Amino acid sequence: MREPYTSSTVYFQVDPQVPEPRLIALAGETIRNGGLVAFPTETVYGLGANALDEAAVEKIFRAKSRPANDPLIVHIADLSQLPGLAVSVPEIAYRLFQRFAPGALTLVLNKHEAVPANVTAGMDTVAARMPDHAVALALIKAAGVPIAAPSANRFSRPSPTTAQHVADDLEGRVDIILDGGGTAIGLESTILSLVGEAPQVLRPGGVSLEALRAIVPDLTYQPQYLTDGAAAPSPGSMLKHYSPRAKVILFRGDDDLAVWAAMKSFADDHDDVGVMTLEQDATRFVDLDVKVESLGLDLDGAALRLFSALRSLDSRGVEWILARAPDTTGVGLAIGDRLLRAAEGDVIDVKPQH
């Protein structure tokens, strides 16, 4: 077991639209000097290090207790940085970046030899994206190097969407936390591989499959649910991921009444139950002794609140967290993916009532 990376954490509150140059310069210097900086993006908070410094990248794994077979995403501020990370970049990559960058799209490409092996889990591919957040872009520019950054949380915990979430997990394990407020999307980026025979989404996220297929019609989706020590093809491929301390149970089915009945029956038979649901469905559980976390009015709101709801129910001391699988269109596909991993694959398929 590697010793955790430790540091006296310093907090900087920064304007999320126009971050203070002095604070960004200090954070950029920390990155250049091999330190760790947690920073906001439009998806979740990232834990960043110089992507071209193997020793600095190793600190990310030590701080998060992250297994070495789980690769990292490299963040850039300008497409001119891409040739220093990837080789034989196909034309479609630039078309996708022109449409979705900066934004919540990560592309898996053939890696440049300058990228350390621990960034890519020893594989010959690298994942890269350009975040759509003023603080993140300013930090990358100030550092003068691409920044490797997974989510700024302990490995397998729910991803952080506020600086407080980062502090809860990584206080004393990161040099600087840049507090730029809450994130705008709340789920990680979509990961699209361009190194196989055909373009393939490996992880759904902030950019929908429908939007991507407008540019890449033959795009396929092939989720990975890994449980062994093999190198993951992309971040977020492990079956156990985004998990709270409580046990998550995911209910899936097309019959609304049957699904709600199954969830209520489970809650009635167990103690210390929490439920995550859209606002309009929360009243279904008022007659039960359960703790309810609202996910907002729609799936965009659910994406934004998902991880904070998991953390909140943990803090409220529940032993079970019940959730319903959403429709698999749009952002619902990404929400369902995160819930399935939070539940470690523990799904109850509810049959229709007759």
matplotlib code that plots the C-alpha trace (Angstrom):
import matplotlib.pyplot as plt

x = [0.0, 1.4, 1.7, -0.9, 0.3, 0.0, 0.1, -1.2, -4.2, -4.6, -8.0, -8.5, -12.0, -12.0, -14.5, -15.9, -16.3, -13.2, -10.7, -8.2, -4.9, -2.7, -4.4, -4.4, -0.7, 0.0, -1.9, -0.2, 3.2, 2.1, 1.3, 4.7, 6.5, 4.9, 2.1, -1.6, -4.4, -8.1, -10.2, -13.7, -14.8, -18.2, -18.6, -17.1, -14.1, -10.7, -7.6, -4.8, -1.1, 1.4, 0.4, 4.0, 5.6, 5.4, 6.3, 3.6, 1.0, 1.9, 0.8, -2.8, -3.0, -1.6, -3.9, -7.0, -6.0, -6.7, -5.5, -2.8, -4.8, -7.4, -6.1, -6.5, -7.9, -5.5, -7.0, -5.8, -6.7, -6.0, -6.0, -2.4, -1.5, -3.1, -0.1, 2.1, -0.2, -1.5, -0.1, -1.9, -4.9, -7.8, -9.6, -12.8, -11.2, -10.7, -14.3, -15.6, -13.5, -14.5, -18.2, -17.9, -14.7, -14.5, -17.0, -17.8, -16.3, -13.1, -11.5, -9.3, -6.4, -3.0, -0.7, 2.5, 5.7, 5.9, 2.9, 4.1, 2.9, 1.1, -1.3, -2.5, -2.3, 0.5, -1.6, -0.7, -3.8, -4.4, -7.7, -7.9, -10.4, -10.8, -12.9, -15.6, -14.8, -12.9, -11.0, -9.9, -8.8, -7.0, -5.2, -4.0, -2.7, -1.0, 0.7, 1.9, 1.5, -1.5, -3.0, -3.9, -7.0, -9.5, -12.3, -11.1, -12.4, -11.3, -11.4, -14.8, -16.6, -19.3, -17.7, -17.3, -19.5, -18.5, -15.2, -16.6, -17.0, -13.3, -12.3, -14.4, -12.4, -9.0, -8.3, -4.6, -4.0, -4.0, -1.9, -4.5, -8.3, -9.7, -13.2, -15.1, -18.6, -20.8, -20.4, -22.8, -23.4, -22.7, -21.7, -18.3, -17.5, -18.5, -15.5, -15.4, -12.6, -11.3, -8.6, -10.6, -12.2, -15.2, -15.9, -17.1, -18.4, -16.9, -18.6, -21.7, -21.6, -22.2, -22.5, -25.3, -25.0, -27.7, -25.6, -22.5, -24.3, -25.2, -21.5, -20.5, -23.6, -21.9, -21.1, -21.6, -21.9, -20.0, -20.0, -17.3, -17.9, -14.5, -13.9, -10.4, -7.0, -6.8, -6.0, -9.2, -9.8, -10.9, -11.6, -14.9, -14.8, -14.9, -18.1, -17.7, -17.5, -19.2, -20.3, -21.5, -20.9, -24.6, -25.7, -27.4, -30.2, -31.3, -34.8, -35.5, -38.8, -41.2, -44.3, -44.3, -46.7, -44.9, -41.5, -42.8, -44.6, -41.4, -39.4, -42.0, -42.1, -38.3, -38.4, -41.1, -39.1, -35.8, -34.6, -32.5, -33.6, -33.0, -34.6, -33.4, -36.2, -37.4, -39.3, -42.7, -42.3, -41.2, -44.7, -45.0, -42.9, -44.5, -46.2, -42.9, -40.1, -37.5, -35.2, -35.8, -33.4, -34.9, -33.1, -34.9, -37.7, -36.1, -33.1, -30.8, -31.5, -31.0, -27.6, -26.6, -27.8, -27.0, -23.6, -24.5, -27.7, -25.6, -23.3, -26.1, -27.9, -24.6, -24.3, -27.9, -26.8, -28.9, -27.9, -29.8, -30.3, -33.0, -33.2, -35.1, -33.2, -34.1, -34.9, -31.7, -32.1, -30.1, -28.5, -30.6, -28.0, -25.2, -27.3, -28.2, -24.6, -23.5, -26.3, -25.5, -21.9, -22.9, -25.0, -22.1, -24.5, -27.2, -30.3, -33.8, -35.7, -39.4, -41.9, -45.1, -48.2, -51.1]
y = [0.0, 3.4, 6.0, 8.8, 12.2, 14.7, 18.5, 21.5, 22.4, 26.0, 27.4, 30.1, 31.4, 32.6, 34.2, 31.5, 33.9, 36.1, 34.3, 36.5, 36.4, 36.4, 33.3, 31.5, 32.3, 30.8, 27.7, 27.5, 27.7, 24.8, 22.7, 23.5, 22.6, 19.2, 19.9, 19.1, 21.6, 20.9, 23.1, 23.4, 22.4, 22.5, 18.8, 18.1, 19.3, 17.9, 17.0, 18.3, 17.7, 18.4, 15.7, 15.5, 15.0, 11.3, 12.0, 14.7, 12.4, 9.7, 12.1, 12.0, 8.3, 8.5, 11.3, 9.5, 5.9, 5.3, 2.0, 2.4, 0.6, 3.5, 6.1, 9.8, 12.5, 15.2, 18.7, 21.3, 25.0, 25.2, 22.7, 23.7, 21.5, 18.4, 17.4, 17.3, 14.6, 12.6, 11.3, 10.4, 12.4, 11.8, 14.6, 13.7, 14.5, 18.1, 18.3, 17.0, 19.4, 22.3, 21.5, 20.4, 22.1, 23.6, 21.2, 17.9, 15.7, 13.6, 11.9, 8.8, 9.0, 7.4, 8.8, 10.8, 9.4, 12.5, 11.4, 9.3, 5.8, 6.3, 8.8, 6.2, 3.0, 1.8, 1.8, 3.5, 5.7, 9.0, 10.7, 14.5, 17.2, 21.0, 22.0, 24.7, 26.7, 30.0, 28.8, 25.5, 27.2, 30.0, 27.4, 25.4, 28.5, 29.8, 26.4, 26.3, 22.6, 20.2, 19.1, 15.5, 15.5, 12.8, 13.9, 15.4, 12.8, 9.6, 6.7, 5.2, 7.9, 10.1, 12.8, 16.3, 19.1, 21.7, 22.7, 21.4, 17.9, 18.1, 19.2, 16.4, 13.8, 15.3, 17.8, 17.4, 15.5, 18.4, 21.6, 24.1, 24.0, 26.6, 27.2, 28.4, 27.5, 24.7, 22.9, 23.5, 20.0, 17.8, 14.6, 13.8, 14.2, 11.8, 9.6, 8.8, 6.5, 7.1, 4.4, 1.4, 0.2, 2.5, 5.5, 4.2, 5.9, 4.3, 6.4, 8.5, 12.0, 15.7, 15.4, 13.1, 10.3, 12.0, 15.1, 13.2, 11.1, 14.3, 14.4, 10.7, 8.7, 5.3, 5.9, 3.0, 2.8, 0.0, 0.5, -1.2, -2.7, -3.9, -5.7, -7.1, -5.5, -5.2, -1.7, 0.2, 1.5, 4.8, 6.5, 5.6, 2.0, 0.3, -1.4, 0.1, 3.8, 7.0, 5.0, 6.3, 4.5, 3.4, 0.5, 1.7, -0.3, 0.6, -0.2, -0.6, -1.1, 0.4, 0.1, 3.3, 2.0, -1.3, 0.3, 2.7, -0.1, -2.2, 0.7, 1.4, -2.3, -2.4, 0.7, -0.7, -3.9, -2.1, 0.4, 3.5, 4.0, 7.0, 7.7, 9.8, 10.9, 13.8, 16.4, 15.5, 11.9, 12.6, 12.6, 8.9, 8.2, 10.6, 7.8, 5.9, 6.5, 7.3, 10.2, 11.8, 13.7, 15.6, 15.5, 18.5, 18.8, 17.1, 15.0, 18.0, 18.8, 15.2, 15.2, 18.3, 17.0, 13.3, 13.2, 15.8, 13.8, 10.6, 12.5, 14.1, 10.8, 9.4, 12.3, 11.6, 8.1, 5.9, 2.3, 2.0, 4.4, 3.6, 5.1, 4.6, 4.1, 6.9, 6.7, 6.1, 9.1, 12.3, 12.8, 10.0, 7.5, 9.1, 9.3, 5.6, 4.7, 6.5, 5.0, 1.5, 1.9, 3.5, 0.4, -1.9, -3.5, -4.3, -3.8, -4.9, -5.4, -4.8, -6.7, -5.0, -5.4, -7.3]
z = [0.0, -1.0, 1.7, 1.1, -0.1, 2.6, 2.7, 4.6, 2.5, 1.6, 0.4, -2.1, -2.9, -6.5, -8.7, -11.0, -13.9, -13.5, -11.2, -9.4, -11.4, -8.2, -6.8, -10.1, -10.5, -7.1, -8.0, -11.4, -9.7, -7.4, -10.4, -12.1, -8.8, -8.7, -6.3, -6.3, -6.9, -6.7, -9.0, -10.4, -13.8, -15.4, -14.6, -11.2, -9.2, -10.4, -8.5, -10.8, -11.3, -14.1, -16.6, -17.9, -14.5, -13.5, -9.8, -9.6, -11.2, -8.6, -5.9, -7.4, -6.9, -3.4, -2.4, -3.7, -2.8, -6.5, -8.1, -10.7, -13.4, -13.5, -16.1, -15.8, -18.1, -19.2, -19.4, -21.9, -22.4, -26.1, -29.0, -29.7, -26.7, -28.2, -30.4, -27.3, -25.8, -28.8, -32.1, -35.3, -34.2, -36.7, -38.4, -36.6, -33.3, -34.3, -35.7, -32.3, -30.3, -32.6, -31.7, -28.1, -26.7, -24.3, -22.9, -21.2, -23.9, -23.4, -26.4, -26.1, -28.6, -29.4, -26.8, -27.3, -25.8, -23.6, -21.5, -18.5, -18.2, -14.9, -16.6, -19.0, -16.8, -19.0, -22.1, -25.4, -25.3, -23.6, -22.6, -23.2, -22.8, -22.6, -19.6, -20.0, -16.8, -16.4, -13.3, -14.9, -18.1, -16.3, -14.1, -17.1, -18.8, -15.7, -15.1, -18.7, -18.9, -19.4, -16.2, -15.4, -13.2, -12.0, -9.7, -6.5, -4.1, -2.4, -4.9, -5.4, -3.4, -4.9, -7.1, -5.6, -7.0, -4.3, -2.7, 0.6, -0.9, -1.9, 1.7, 3.2, 1.3, 0.7, 3.5, 4.2, 0.9, -1.5, -1.5, -2.8, -3.1, -5.5, -4.4, -7.4, -6.1, -7.3, -10.7, -13.5, -14.8, -11.8, -13.8, -15.4, -19.1, -21.8, -22.9, -26.6, -27.9, -31.4, -31.4, -32.3, -35.5, -34.9, -32.6, -29.3, -26.1, -23.1, -20.4, -20.9, -19.4, -19.9, -23.7, -24.8, -27.3, -29.4, -29.7, -30.6, -33.3, -35.1, -36.0, -35.7, -36.9, -36.5, -32.8, -30.5, -26.7, -24.9, -21.1, -19.1, -15.6, -14.5, -11.2, -11.6, -11.9, -15.6, -17.1, -17.6, -21.1, -19.6, -16.3, -14.7, -15.9, -12.5, -11.4, -7.9, -8.4, -7.1, -4.1, -0.7, 2.5, 2.6, 0.3, -2.9, -4.5, -8.0, -9.1, -12.8, -14.7, -17.2, -15.0, -12.8, -10.2, -9.9, -9.4, -6.7, -5.0, -5.0, -3.5, -0.8, 0.0, 0.4, 2.6, 4.7, 5.4, 6.3, 8.8, 8.2, 4.5, 2.3, -1.0, -3.9, -6.2, -8.4, -6.5, -7.9, -6.7, -3.2, -1.8, -2.6, 0.5, 3.0, 4.8, 5.4, 7.9, 5.3, 4.6, 1.2, -1.0, -3.9, -7.2, -8.6, -11.2, -14.2, -15.3, -15.7, -12.1, -11.1, -12.8, -10.9, -7.5, -7.8, -6.0, -3.4, -2.6, -2.1, 0.2, 2.1, 2.8, 4.0, 6.5, 7.6, 8.7, 6.4, 5.7, 2.5, -0.4, -2.9, -6.4, -9.6, -12.9, -15.3, -19.0, -21.0, -23.3, -23.0, -19.7, -18.2, -19.7, -17.7, -14.5, -14.8, -15.3, -12.1, -10.1, -11.4, -10.3, -7.0, -6.4, -7.5, -9.9, -7.3, -9.4, -8.8, -12.1, -11.3, -13.5, -14.6, -12.5, -14.0]

ax = plt.figure().add_subplot(projection="3d")
ax.plot(x, y, z, "-o")
ax.set_aspect("equal")
plt.show()
